[in-house]
Amino acid sequence: MTPSSGQRIGRFELRGELGSGAQATVWRALDSTLQREVALKIFHPQAESELAAEWRDEARLAAGLQHAGIVAVHDLLTINDQPVLVSECVPGGTLAARLRQGPLAPRPAVTLMLGVLDALAHAHSHGVVHRDLKASNVLLDADGRPKVADFGIAARITDSHDGRIVGSPGTISPEAAAGAAPAPSMDLFAAGMLLGEMLVGVPLRRSEGPTQAIAQARHVDVVWPTVDNEVDDHLRGIVLRATARDPGRRWPDAAAMRDALQAWLHPAAAPGPGAHPTLDFLQRRMRLAGDFPALSDAVLRIQAITASDSESVHTLAAEILRDVALTQRLLRVVNSARFHHANQGEVSTVSRAVALVGFGGIRAMALSLLLLEHMGNQAQAGRMKGLFLETLLTAALVDQLTPPSREREEAFLAGMFSQLGRLLLAYYLPQEAQHLQGHDGPQDERAQVDVLGLSCASLGQGVAASWGLPQALCQAMSVPHGEPPQHRVTAPTEAMRWRVRAAHELVQRLLDERGEGADPQPAWAARFGAALGQSQEAMLQAVSAARVMLADLAGSLGLDAGPRVRASRLLAPPSASADDFTATVAEAPASAAVQQLLAAGIADVTATLASETGSVGQVLRMIAETLWRALSLDQVVLALRDPKGEQLCGRVSMGEGAAELAAALRIDLREGPAPDLFQLACRKGLDTLIDDARAESLRPRLPTLLREAPPRSFVLLPMVLKGRCFGLLYGACQGRTLQLSEAELSLVRSLRNQAVLAVRTAA
């Protein structure tokens, strides 16, 4: 018999239906024994046989969670052969009903989410994952406080899992959509989706049906909808972190997300530049002045993709392709003279550009071009172009002053973003910028603070931090004061800060109209050479190379500010002494020879693949030989997956002792604790260059067969196909540090990619 209002079921009198679903109907009822209102969840008779175990599990799980933010379970009964769950009656309705009236303001939405996260933290601490958090499963009491309900598909973290897809299409996490075992990160994703829906009034994931929603969950990043609301960049960043596709990039737990929202809600208690009231005020001004939110979202997405160990070339390419103007500018840069030697013919696709230049190079280009794209079209176009010329030369010079190392990839961005505050000021706050005309250098911070309430550098650092840029990069944006030290600065972050300071100072000297007739470069090189650990000759060569790079980039991007803008003089060809020319010519052949050998090897492999006459083994040996010869490596080993698919084994070798190494090499691809460096690179598909493999801190991370006598340096190039690592290229130098320029690294990656192509074609 179908229950109806007024009917008695056992000791309960039904007073009204609260909601109905495929498995059960929930009623508001009076418990005549205890004289209190309760909620009765009455399961449908046809669902009983399938769900007998599930509804008992729900009752037991929820009953064990005693928390003010979780709907209390009072009893578990069988009445008239029907399972009935008796729980607390929450009078305020569901959050879903509230959201049908429109979005919540940011502060009430965050306050409500804090209660939800408290409840999730309690459940997770008891080993329970909700797995179905959504607006209809959050009830509101008479005071508007949230209570999490419906643990019908909840599970314990320790439960075995059969691979079923469990969750609601609108809030399901990517890993749950793939059938992964229950984990707290699934609830954090759903919490982020729910908070986003509260803030914008519509679900962050819109689809035409469950199948499409599951596919979107697995393969499409969550992006912020284009809506006009009051949500600031900091709060959006919290939501986007919670909804990251990679669980490792989300908040570590519910408490961490709750603390981040608390810090947003009460900024006085939050440390760091984001708590500066003037910065908050200026960011609000910028949001009203133009497309700053769109710029912020684009930077956040690209930064998130390139910071992840699990994202692919396809993911980054797809993100860039969303912006037509950014795509066109990036392809013009990749096809410029700077990269022409590294590719065979014109690059016409973003995917090939990413594969050619690498994640780091494309990240630097894309973030830099985003600034140009979003700030380049306004009334003060001449001044903005002039500022971009200054900024690009600063970035190029920092890049040239940085020796080949792990820090080289960040060098261009460090120089570029060191001027972020000035660019933001000129574009979004033009009146204040006019007041500060001529007072935009580090030495003029006092004037900047008087007008803005903080320095341009602090403004840039605060915005960069809200965009999620790496801490080391944000620190490099803070230019050091005082005289340069007379000894080499060795700490990586400090060294980068001094390179940024040196680059900015030279650019300002080159722009100083009072200094015409006197070349400022020799004095500048003498002033900073010791701190940067470089000779005067090397410093001057870096300037020449940076100015050539600037001219190339400016030509590609159409950055001609006109003769009336003083920054145009930066585009004049650099003057070079005979010594400079001799030194440059003498240094060029070594790098050019490496690139020629790599390019020739790529051409040979391409021809072999095109002819379809060579075997996969022949192609792989050609690739190993090219690396060995071009980079003057002592050993090259190419490992491939064994027939069982559980490990990589050495197959091809070049160099003294390489055959023995290949015979002994075994790289276990199965997940396990404490993977060594080779396993980690293969599992995550990470290209890895180790410049000092004999460092004591690194030795425990090396494979056992290398720990006793490690090489001086080595490179690891995993070969990945359809998300699975099937091979690894290992190249080692015994007595020297392996150093690869950006162009050389691009060619090496292209060579590795040909190995992937050969295997894919054969398959």
N, C-alpha and C positions, 0 to 999 in steps of 0.2 A: 504494500500500500504506500502511495506517495504521501509523505508528510505534508501537513498544511497548518497554517496559523491557528492557534487555539487548541490544537491536538495535544494530548498528553502522551509522552513516551517515557515509560517508567515513572520516575519521580519528577520529570521535567515537563513544563508546559511551554510549548513553542509560542513565541510572541512575534516573530517576524524573520523573514529570510535576510541574511546578511550577504550572501554570495553563493554562487554555484559554479562548479567546474565539472570536468569529465569524470572525476573519480568520486566526488562527494559534494554535498550541500552543507553550508554553514548557517545555523539558526541562532538567533538570540532567544534565550529560554530562561525561565524561572526555575531555580532549584527549590522545590517546595520544602525539602527537609531543612536546608540551611538558609532559606529565604534570601537568596542572592541571585543576581543575574549572571548567567554564564553563556559561553558560546558552545554550541553543540556542533560537532562535525560528524554528520551522518553519511556514511559511505553508501554508495548505490549498491543494491543487491547484485547487479551483474558484474560489479568490479570486485566483489568480496573474494572470490576464489583466487584472483590474480594478485590481490593486494593485501592479503591477510598478514603476511610477514612484514610488508612495508609499513602498514599503519601501526602495527605494534612497535616496530623500530622507531617510527616517528615519535610515538608517545614516550618511549623510554629515553630517547635522545633528548627531547625537549624537557622532560621532567627532571633530567639531571642538570639542567642549566638554570640555576636560580639567579636571575638578574633582572633589575628593574627595566631594562630595555628589551627583554625577551618575554613574549606572551607566555604566562604560566600555564602549565598543564595540571589540571586537578585530578583527573581520573581517566580510566580506560575501561569501558564497559561493553557488554554485548546485550542488547535489548531487542527482544523479538527477533533473535538470530541476526541482528544487524550490528556491525561494529560502530561504536559511538565514542568519540574523543571529546572529553569535557575539559574546557579551558577557560581562562580568564576572558571576560567580555570587555572589549575596549570600545568606548562609546563614540569616539570621534570620527569613525570612518577610515578609509584607506588613503594613503598618499596619492594613489592613482586618481581617486575622485577629486582630491584637492588640485592636482595638476591639470585636470580638465578645465579649471577656471583660468589657467595661465601660469607662466613661470613664477618662481619665488624670487624675491630680491636676494642679492648675494649673501648678506649677513644672515637672514633667516634660513636660507638654504644650507649654509655652512653649519649653523647651530644645530639644525635638524640632523645633518650628516654626522656630527660629532656623537650624537646619541646612538646612531646606527653603528658607528665604528666601535664605540664602547661595547655594544652588544656582541659584535663580531669578535672583538679581542677576547671577550669572555668565552665565547664558544670555541675559538681556536685554542685557547689555553687549556680547554678540556678535550682537545683532540677532535672537535666536530667542525665540519665544513658545511655551510648551509646549501650551497650549489644552486639556489634558485632565488637569489635576492633580486627583487624588482619592486616597482611602485605599489603593485597590488598586494604585496606581502609585507608592507610596512604599514602598520596601523597607527593612528594618532589618537592620543587620549584627549580628555576634555581640555587640557591646557596646551595641546598641540605637540606634546612630547612623543617621540616615535617609539614603537615597540615592534620588534622583528617577529613575524609570525610564519607559520607553515614550514615546518622542518620535514615535510613529507618526503623529499628526496635527499635529505641531508645524509651525510656519511661520515664515518670516522676516518681520520687520516691513515690509520693502520689497517683499514679494511682492504681485503683483496678486491681487485677490480677486473671486470670482464670486458672492458673496452667499449661499453655502451656510451652513447652520447647523452649526457644528462644536463638539463638546464633549459631556460627560456630563451628563444631565439634573439630577443632584443637585448639581452644582457649577458649572454653566454660568452665565456672567454675563449680565445683561440685554442688553447690546449684542451679545454673541455669539449670544444667542437671537434677536436681530433680524437676524442675518446680516451684522454689521459686519466690517470688515477686522481682522486680528489686531493686538492691542496689548497691551503689558505689563500694563495695568490689568485685563485679563481674568484673568491669572494671579494677581494680587493678590486679586481677588474670590474665586477658587477657594481661595486660601490662607486667607482669612478663613473661608470655609465649612468648610474642613478643620479649622482650629483650633477653631472652634465645636463641630464634631462630636467632636473629641478631648475637649473640656471637659465636654460634657453627655452624651456617649455615644450620641446619636442625631443623624441629619442635621438641619441647621437648616431644610431644605426637605423637607417630606413631601408626596408626591403619589401618585396612583393609577396613573400611567403617564407615559410620556415626553411625550405631548401636553399633559397637564395641567401637568407640570413646566416645560415651555418657556413656557407661558402664565403660570405663576406667576413665572418668572424675569423676564419682560418687564414685568409689571404689579403685582406684589405685593412690598412691602418685606420684607426679612428681619427677623424679630423674634426676641428671645431666648425660648426655650421656658420654660414655667412648670415648673421643676424645682428641687428642693432640693439645691443644691450650694455649693461654696466659692468660686465665681467672684466676684471683687469688681467694683465698678462701673468701675474704671479699666480692667481687663482686658476686660470686656464692651464698654466704649467703643472699645477698639482693634479688637476683632472687628467691631463694628457699623460702624465707619468703613471697614474693609476691604470690607465687604459692602454699602456704600451703592449704591443703584440708579444714582445719577448718578456716572459715572467721575471727574468733576472733584472730587467730595467724598471720594474714597478717598485713601489714602496716595499721595504723588507717585511713589514707586517702592518696590521691594522693600527697598532699604537703609533708607528712612525707616521702614517698618513694622518692620524688624528692630531699628532703634535704639529705637523706642518699646517694643518687647518687652524689649529689654535694660534700658531704664530701669525698666520694671516689675519685672523680675527682680532688679535691683540698685538699689533706690530710693535708696541713699546717693549714687549717682552722678547722680541725676536732679535738676535744679534745680527751684525753684518750690515752691508751697505743697503740692503733692501728695507731696513728699518728707518732709514733717514727720512724724516717727514718732508723735507724739501724735495728729495728724490721722488717720493710718492706724488707730491703735488705736480712736479714737472712731468712725470709720466702721465698723469691724468690730463694735463694740458696737451701733451703730444698726441694722446689718443683722440682728442677733440680736433686737433689741427690737421689731420690728414689720414693716411692709410697705415699709421703705425701699427694697429692691431694685425693687419694683413702681413706686414713685414715681420712682426714678431712670430706669428704662426709659422710662416715659411722657414724662418731661421730655426725655430724649435723643431720642426719636422726633419729638416736636413741634418741638424746636429744630432737628433735622436737616432737617425738611421746610421750615420757614419760613426757614432759612438758605440754602436752595438756590434758584438762579435758574431751575431747570427744573421744579420741582414745581407742581402745579395746585391750584385751589380744590378739585377733587374729591379729590385726595390728602389734603389737610389735613382736609377734612370727614370722609373715611373714617377717618382716625386718631382724630379726636375721637369719632366714633360708636361706636368700640370700647368706650368707657367710658360706660355709660348714665347714671351719676350726673353725670359731667362734662357730658354733652350737655344734661341737664335744667337744670343750674345755668347753663350758658352761654346757653341760650335765654331763661332768666328775666332774665339781665342785659341781653341785647340788646333784650328787650321792655320794659325798664324806662324810666322817664321820661327818662333821659339820652340814649337813642337814639330815643325815640318820634318826635321830629320828623323823623328821617331816613328813616323808612320808611312805606310806605303799608299800613296794617293790620298785623296780628300776624305776626311772623316765626316760622314753624313748622318750618323746615328749617335744618340746619347749613350746607348749601351756600349758601343765601341769606344767612345770617348772615355767612359769610366774605366773600361778594361785597359785602355792604353795608358792613361795618366795615373790611374790608381785612385782609391777612395780618398786618400789624404789630399792629393792634388785637386781632385774635383770638388772636394769640400771647401778648400780655400777659394777656388774660383767661384763656386756657387754662392757662398756667403758674401764674398766681395761684390759679385755682380748683383746680388739682391739689394745691397746698399745703394749701388749705382742706379738700379732700375727703379727703386721706390723713391729715391731722392733726386733723381736727375731731371724731372719734368716739372719745373715751376718757374715763377717769374724771375728768380735770381739765378737763371740757368748758368750764366757766365761765372758767377761767384762759386756756385756749386761745382762746376767743372774744374775750376781752379783748385778748389779744396780736394777734389778727387785726384787731380794730378799730384798734389803734394802728398796725399795719402798713399797713392800707388807707388811713388818713388820711395817713400819711407818704408813701405812693405817690401819692395824689391831690394832695397839696400839691406834691410834686416835679413832677408833671405840670402843675399850674397855674402854677408858677414858671418853667417852661421856655417861652421864646417859640417861635412857630411856626418850625420849622427841621428839619434832618435828625435832630437829636438828640431831637426831641419824641416820636418813636415809642418810644424807649428809656426815656423819663423815668419812666413809671409802673413799668416793670419795675425800674429802678434803685432807686426808692424801696421797692418791694416786697421785692426781694432784699437790700437793705441790712439787713433784719431777719431774714434767713434763719438766721443763726447762733442768734439767740434762739429762733426757732420750733423749730429742730432740737433745741436744748438742752431746751426745755420738754417736748417730746413724747417724744423718744427717750432722754433722759438725765434723768429726773425727779428723781433723788436729788441730782445735781449742781446742777440748777436750784433745788432747795429751799435748798441751801447758799448760792446766789448771789442769793436773794430780795432785791431792792432794790439789787443791784449789776450791773445789766444794761445800763448806758449806756456810751458810749465813754469817759467819764471814770473808769469803774470797771474798766479793763482789768487793772490790777494784781491785783485780787481774782479776776478770771476766770482769769488765768494761774496763780495760786496753786492754784485748785481743779481746773482743766481741763488745765493745761499749755500753753494758748494762749488767745487772746481769742475771744469770740463772733464778732467780725468775721472773724478768721482762719479759724475753723471754717466760717463761711458761704462765704467766698471759696474755700476748698479744695474744698468740695462743689460749688459753682457751676462751678469749673474742671473738675472731673471729669464734670460734666454737659455740658460743651462749650459753655457760654454764652459769648458774645463777650467778647474781652479787654477792650474798652472798658466793658462792663457790669460785669465783675468788678472793674475798677479803680474804677468809680464806687461800688462797695460799700465801698471803703476810705475811711472818713470822715477828712478832714484834721483836724489838731490845731491848737491855738493860736488867737490872735485872728483874726477875719476881716480880710482885707486891706481897706484903705480906697480901693481902686480896683477897677474892674470886671475880673473874671477873664475873659479872652477865650478861652483854650485850652479846646476843647469838653469834654474829659474832666475837667479841673480844675474848670471851671464846674459840671459835673454833680455832682462830689463836694461842692462847697460848697452846692449846692441840697439834696442829701441831708442834709448836716450841719444846714443851717438848718431843714429840715422836721422832722428828728428832735428837734432842740432845742425847737422850738415845741410839738410833741406832748407832750414830757416836761413842759414848763412848764404846759400846759393840764391835765395830770394831777396836778400837784403840789398836794396838799391844803393845804400851808402857804401857798399863794399865793392862796387864795380871797379874793375881795373886790377884788383888784387885777388888772386886765386886762393880761396879759403881752404882748399883741400889739404895741402901739406901740413898746415898748422893743426887742422882737425885730426889728421891721421896721427900726428905726434901726440896729441892730447889724449886720444882714446886707445892708441895701439897697445899699450902695456895692459890695460884692463881687459881688452879683448884677446890678448895673446897673439897678436898679428903684427907683422912687419909693416912699415909704412908703404912699401911696394904692394903688399897684398891688400892693404886698405884701399889704395888708389885704384887697383885693378877691380876691386869690388864695386867702387863707385862707377867706373866706366861700364862694367857689366850691368849694373842696376839701371843706368840711364839708357842703355840699349834696350833692356827689357821694358822700361817705361815707354819708350818710343814705339816699340812693337805692340804693347798692350793698348796704348792710346790710339794707335792706328786701327787696331781691330775693333775697338769700342767706339770710335768716332769721338774721342775726347779732345776736340780742338776748341780751347776756350777763347781763342781770338787774341790778337796782339795787345789789347787793352788790359788783359788779365795778366798780372805779374807772373803767375805760375807757368805761363806759356814758355818762359825762358828755360824751364826745366827740360823742354823737349829739344832744345838746341843740342847738336851733337857734342859729346864731351871732348874736351881738348886732351890730347894724349902726348906725352913726351916720347922721345925715341926709346928710352929705357922701358916705358910702359908697353910700347908696341912690341919690343923684342921679347919682354917677359911673357906677354900674352901669347905671342906666336910660339914661343918655346914650350909653353905649357899645354897648348891645344892638342898636339898630335896624340898624346897618350889617351885622353878621353875620346878623341875622334876615332882612334884605332879600335878601341873597345866597342864603340857604337857601330862602326863599320862591320866588325866581325859578327856582332849580334845580328845586325840587319841582314848581312849576307846569309847567316845561318837560317834566319826566318824565311828568307827568299827561297833557300834550298828546300826547306821543309814544305813550304807552300807549293813549290813546284812538284815535289814528290806526292803530296796529297792530291793535287789536281790531276796528276797523271794516272792515279789509281793503280800504279805498278808496284809500289813499295808496300811492304807489310807494316803492321803496327810496330813490331819489334824494331824494324829498320828505322822508322820515324823516331822512335823513342831513343835509339842509340845516336841518331843525328842530333837530337836535342841535347842529350848529355854531353856529346863531344863539343858542341857549340859553346855551351856554358863553360866547360873545362878550358877550352882554348881562349875564348874571349875574355874571361875574367881571371885568367892565370891561376886557376884553382889547383890545389894540391890533390884534392879528392872530389869526385862526384859519384853519388850513388842514386839510382832511381829505384824506388821500391814500389811494388804493386800488390794489390789485394790477393790473398791466396784463395784457392777454390772454395773453401768453407766461408770466406767472407768475414772472418773474425780478426784478421791481422794483416799487416803489410809485411812483405818479405823483400829483401834486396834482390834485384833482377839484373840491372845494368850497372857497370862500374867503370870508372876512369881514374887513373893515377896510382901512385905507389901506395900499397896497403889497402886500396879501395876494394879489391876483390874479397879479401878476408873480412873487411867490414860488412860488405854486402851479404856474405854468407852467414854472418852472425846476427844481422839486423832483423829484429822482430818488433813490430809496433802493434800492440794490442789495441784494437778499436772499440772494444767493449767498455761500457761505462763502469767506472770503479773509483775508489777513493784515491786521492793524491796522484793524479796523472803526471807523468814526466812531461818535459817541454815538447818532445816529439808527439806524444799522444794528444796533448792539448792543441797543438797546431793542426793536427789532422782532424780531430773531432770538431773543431770550430772553423776549419778552413782558413786559418790565419797565416798570411805570409809573414815570416819572422826573420829578422836580421839581427844576429847577436855579435856585437863588436868585441866583447871580451868574455869568451866562454870559460876562461880560467879564474874568473872572479869567485871567491869563496862562497859568496851568497848565492851564486847560480849553480854551483857544482851539485848540490843535492837534487836539483830539478833536471839534471841531464840523465839520459838513459844509462843504465849500469855499465854498458860496454864502453862508454866514453868518459866515465868519471875519473879513471886512473890517469889517463893521458888525453885530456881534451884538446881540440885544436885551438888556435888563437881566436878564430872567429868562424862563423858559418851562417849560411842562409838556408831556410826551410821554405819550400814552395809546395803546399798541398795541391793535389789535383782532385777536383770535386765535380761530380756529375749527378744531377738530379738530387742534390742535397746530401749525397753520400761520398765520402772520401774513398777514392779507389787507388790513389798513388801519392808518392811524395818524391820531390827532387831535393837532394841534400848536396850542398857544395861547401867545402871547407878550405880555409887557409891555415897552415900550420904556423908560419913564422911572421905573419903580418895581419893587420886589421883589414878586413874586407870592407871597402867603401864603395858605395854605388850612388852616382848622381841620380837626380830625378829622371833624366832621359834614359840612363842605363837601366834603372829599375823598371821603367815602363817597357823597355825592350825585353828584359828578362821575363816579365809577366806575360808579354805577348808570346814568347817562346813556350812558356808553361801552358798557356791557353791553347797552343797548337797541339800539345800532347793530349789535352782534354778532347779537342776536336778529332784527333786521330782515333782515340778510343771510342768516342761517340759514333763516328762514321762506321767503324768496324762493327759496332754493336747493332 
